[in-house]
Amino acid sequence: MAHTPNHVPLAAGAAKARPVSGLALLGGFFVLGGALAALAALPAVWWPTLFSAAVTASAGIVIAVIGALMFAARDTAAAAPQELALALRCEPPLVRNWLPVRIGVLLLVGLWAVWWARGHQSDRWLAEDEAERQAAPAWKYRLEDFAGGMAMADIRQRLAAAGFRMRCYGDLGRNEQVEASDTQVCWTLANNIDGIPSQAITLFFGAEGLRHIRIAFAHEHWPAVKAWFEAFEGVPAGKFGKDAGGSDILGRRGGTGLLLISESRRTPAIMALWQARGRIAETACKSGEYGTERWALLCRDWPAPASR
């Protein structure tokens, strides 16, 4: 009876399995971390075109490339001396690992080209907006002059007659909405609001009419903006969490709506947001997101606005 060997040698040329090395794991971690960091910074590269975001995205790309090189070097690190010598004679490491470097260089060039182009475009837009703001009339309306449900056509006609250039459009993207069900937006520029130089004044509409008004101010005017907020007729409504920069979001309840504001250190401008009281009743009051004290203030005990 013929003897059958217990071990059958591998066929010639068959690949030898190697365990995953620590270098490969570390390289994969670098690739994943760098890619995530770059992707997270990209929106701020596009708008508001932050230099810090471009630097963060660049660092992410560099880290990902380093990780890819480490991952590509795993076979070289684990190779036997004779295999390593043969690999070096046939294909030097810089040539063999050149692809991640080339991809990284292309991504960096593209990133900074986009940042420069968007920054140049933003500078032009800001200059145009500043020229229009200087020529625009002062905003003489109080937020209490507006109420939820007012028709867009009526507000647009009223403001246009007062000399404001109105831009209105629909088909909104998610970053153009306060609520996902907002359907239309109108915005304009005013010379100032109560003597404070302002930026865009944006009105948001839903199917029922006016819902929100957002007013932007430059950061250097924060003390004056805070005083303007504190002079808003009504009663303090407390704090509504914190913004992206860690500043408190403050609220005041007026006759026709709730005014929210924060210093917004990480955004291009200070944002004041007025929310119509009817919209709050339909959303926050019904969702149960308010605690007992705030629910009483904004849902149960909010007096009807005085007739004008």
C-alpha positions in Angstrom: 0.0 0.0 0.0 1.5 3.3 -1.1 2.3 5.8 1.6 0.3 9.1 1.5 2.2 12.0 3.0 0.4 14.1 5.6 1.8 17.3 4.2 1.2 18.4 0.6 3.6 21.1 -0.5 2.2 24.3 -2.0 2.1 24.5 -5.8 4.8 26.5 -7.3 4.0 30.2 -7.5 1.1 30.0 -5.0 0.9 33.0 -2.7 1.9 32.6 0.9 -0.5 34.1 3.4 1.1 36.5 5.8 -0.5 37.8 9.0 -1.7 41.4 9.0 1.2 43.5 10.4 1.0 46.3 12.9 2.3 48.7 10.2 -0.7 47.8 8.0 -3.2 48.4 10.8 -1.6 51.7 11.6 -1.6 52.7 8.0 -5.3 51.8 7.6 -6.1 53.9 10.7 -4.2 56.9 9.2 -6.0 56.5 5.9 -9.4 56.4 7.6 -8.7 59.2 10.0 -7.2 61.5 7.4 -10.0 60.9 4.9 -12.7 61.6 7.6 -10.9 64.8 8.7 -10.6 66.1 5.1 -14.3 65.3 4.3 -15.4 67.0 7.5 -13.5 70.2 6.6 -14.6 70.4 2.9 -18.0 72.1 3.5 -16.3 75.1 5.2 -13.8 75.2 2.3 -16.7 75.7 -0.1 -18.5 78.2 2.1 -17.6 80.3 4.0 -14.2 79.6 2.4 -12.3 79.4 5.7 -8.5 79.2 5.5 -8.4 77.0 8.6 -10.8 74.5 6.9 -8.4 74.3 3.9 -5.5 73.7 6.2 -7.4 71.0 8.1 -8.4 69.3 4.8 -4.8 69.4 3.6 -3.6 67.9 6.8 -6.2 65.1 6.4 -5.0 64.4 2.9 -1.3 64.3 4.0 -2.2 61.9 6.8 -4.2 59.7 4.5 -1.3 59.5 2.0 1.2 58.6 4.8 -1.2 55.9 5.9 -1.5 54.6 2.3 2.4 54.5 2.1 2.5 52.6 5.4 -0.1 50.1 4.2 1.7 49.6 0.9 5.0 48.9 2.7 3.5 46.0 4.7 4.7 43.4 2.2 8.2 44.9 2.1 8.4 44.9 5.9 7.4 41.3 6.1 9.4 40.0 3.2 12.3 37.6 3.6 15.8 39.1 2.9 16.1 37.5 -0.5 12.6 38.6 -1.5 13.4 42.1 -0.4 16.6 42.3 -2.3 14.8 41.1 -5.5 12.0 43.6 -5.0 14.5 46.5 -4.5 16.4 45.6 -7.7 13.2 45.3 -9.8 11.1 48.2 -8.4 12.4 50.7 -5.9 9.9 51.6 -3.1 9.6 55.2 -4.2 8.4 54.0 -7.6 6.2 51.2 -6.3 4.5 53.5 -3.8 4.3 56.6 -6.0 0.5 56.2 -6.7 -0.7 57.4 -3.3 1.7 60.4 -3.4 0.5 61.4 -6.9 -3.1 61.1 -5.8 -2.4 63.2 -2.7 -0.6 65.9 -4.7 -3.5 66.1 -7.1 -6.0 66.4 -4.3 -4.0 69.1 -2.6 -3.6 71.1 -5.8 -7.4 70.8 -6.5 -8.3 71.7 -2.9 -6.3 74.9 -2.8 -7.4 75.9 -6.3 -11.0 75.6 -5.2 -10.3 77.5 -2.0 -8.6 80.3 -3.9 -11.4 80.5 -6.6 -14.2 80.5 -4.0 -12.3 83.1 -1.8 -11.9 85.4 -4.8 -15.6 85.0 -5.7 -16.6 85.6 -2.1 -14.5 88.8 -1.9 -16.3 90.0 -5.1 -19.7 89.2 -3.7 -18.9 90.9 -0.4 -17.8 94.0 -2.2 -21.0 94.1 -4.2 -23.1 93.5 -1.1 -21.4 96.3 0.8 -22.0 98.7 -2.1 -25.7 97.8 -2.2 -25.9 98.1 1.6 -24.4 101.5 1.6 -27.1 102.6 -1.0 -30.0 100.8 0.7 -32.4 102.5 3.1 -32.3 101.9 6.9 -34.5 99.1 8.2 -37.2 101.0 10.1 -39.4 98.0 10.8 -39.7 96.3 14.2 -39.9 92.5 14.3 -43.3 93.1 16.1 -44.5 94.5 12.7 -44.4 91.0 11.3 -46.6 88.0 12.2 -46.7 84.4 11.3 -48.7 83.6 8.2 -48.2 86.9 6.4 -48.2 86.3 2.6 -44.9 86.5 0.8 -46.4 88.7 -2.0 -47.6 91.3 0.6 -44.3 91.5 2.4 -42.3 91.6 -0.8 -44.5 94.4 -2.2 -44.3 96.4 1.0 -40.5 96.2 1.3 -39.9 96.9 -2.4 -42.1 100.0 -2.1 -39.9 101.2 0.8 -36.8 100.9 -1.5 -35.4 97.5 -0.6 -34.2 95.1 -3.4 -36.0 91.9 -2.8 -34.8 88.5 -4.1 -37.2 85.6 -3.7 -36.9 82.0 -4.8 -38.1 78.5 -4.0 -36.8 74.9 -4.6 -34.7 75.3 -1.4 -31.7 73.1 -0.5 -31.6 71.9 3.1 -28.9 74.5 4.0 -31.3 77.2 2.8 -34.1 76.3 5.2 -34.7 76.7 8.9 -37.3 73.9 8.8 -37.3 71.1 6.3 -40.8 72.1 5.2 -39.8 75.7 4.3 -40.8 76.3 0.7 -39.7 79.9 -0.2 -37.1 82.5 0.9 -36.8 86.2 0.3 -33.8 88.3 1.3 -32.6 91.8 1.1 -29.9 94.2 2.4 -30.5 97.2 4.7 -28.1 100.1 5.5 -28.6 99.5 9.2 -31.0 98.3 11.9 -31.4 100.8 14.7 -28.0 102.3 13.7 -26.2 98.9 13.6 -24.7 98.0 10.2 -26.4 94.8 9.1 -25.9 92.1 6.6 -28.5 89.9 4.9 -32.1 90.0 6.2 -33.8 86.7 5.2 -37.5 85.8 5.5 -38.6 82.1 5.4 -42.0 81.0 4.2 -44.0 77.8 4.4 -47.3 76.8 2.9 -49.2 79.0 5.4 -47.0 82.1 5.0 -44.2 83.8 7.0 -42.4 81.6 9.5 -39.0 83.0 10.4 -36.9 86.1 9.9 -33.1 85.8 10.2 -30.8 88.9 10.5 -27.0 88.7 10.1 -24.6 91.2 11.7 -20.8 91.4 11.6 -19.0 90.0 14.7 -17.4 93.4 15.5 -20.9 94.7 16.3 -21.7 92.1 19.0 -22.0 94.6 21.9 -24.4 96.8 20.0 -26.3 93.7 18.7 -26.7 92.3 22.2 -28.0 95.7 23.4 -30.5 95.7 20.5 -31.6 92.2 21.5 -32.1 93.2 25.1 -34.2 96.2 24.0 -36.5 93.9 22.1 -40.0 94.3 23.6 -41.2 91.4 25.6 -39.8 89.2 28.3 -36.7 87.0 28.7 -37.2 83.4 27.6 -34.0 82.0 29.0 -31.3 80.0 27.3 -31.9 77.6 24.4 -28.7 75.6 24.5 -25.4 76.5 22.9 -24.4 77.3 19.3 -21.5 75.6 17.4 -19.0 77.9 19.1 -20.2 77.1 22.6 -21.9 80.5 23.2 -25.3 80.5 24.9 -28.4 80.9 22.6 -30.5 83.6 24.3 -34.2 84.1 23.8 -36.8 86.8 24.3 -40.6 86.4 23.9 -42.2 89.2 22.1 -45.8 89.8 21.1 -45.7 88.0 17.7 -42.7 85.8 18.0 -39.6 84.6 19.8 -36.2 86.2 19.1 -33.1 84.0 19.5 -29.5 85.2 19.3 -26.0 84.1 20.1 -22.5 85.4 19.6 -21.8 82.7 17.0 -18.0 82.8 17.2 -17.5 80.0 14.6 -19.9 81.3 12.0 -19.2 84.1 9.4 -21.7 86.4 11.1 -23.9 86.9 14.2 -27.3 85.5 13.5 -30.6 86.7 15.1 -33.6 84.5 14.4 -37.2 85.5 14.9 -39.7 82.7 15.0 -43.4 83.3 14.6 -45.4 82.4 17.7 -47.9 80.4 15.5 -45.1 78.3 14.2 -43.8 77.6 17.7 -47.3 76.5 18.7 -47.4 74.1 15.8 -44.0 72.6 16.3 -42.2 73.0 19.6 -45.3 73.2 21.8 -46.8 70.0 20.3 -43.6 68.0 20.2 -43.0 68.2 23.9 -39.4 69.5 23.6 -40.0 72.2 26.2 -39.8 71.7 29.9 -42.7 72.7 32.1 -41.6 76.3 32.8 -40.7 77.1 29.2 -43.8 75.4 27.9 -45.9 77.6 30.2 -44.1 80.7 29.0 -44.2 80.0 25.2 -47.2 77.7 24.8 -49.8 78.3 27.6 -49.3 81.8 29.0 -48.3 83.7 25.9 -50.7 86.7 25.6 -52.2 87.5 22.3 -50.4 90.4 20.5 -51.9 93.8 20.9 -53.9 95.0 17.9 -52.2 97.8 15.9 
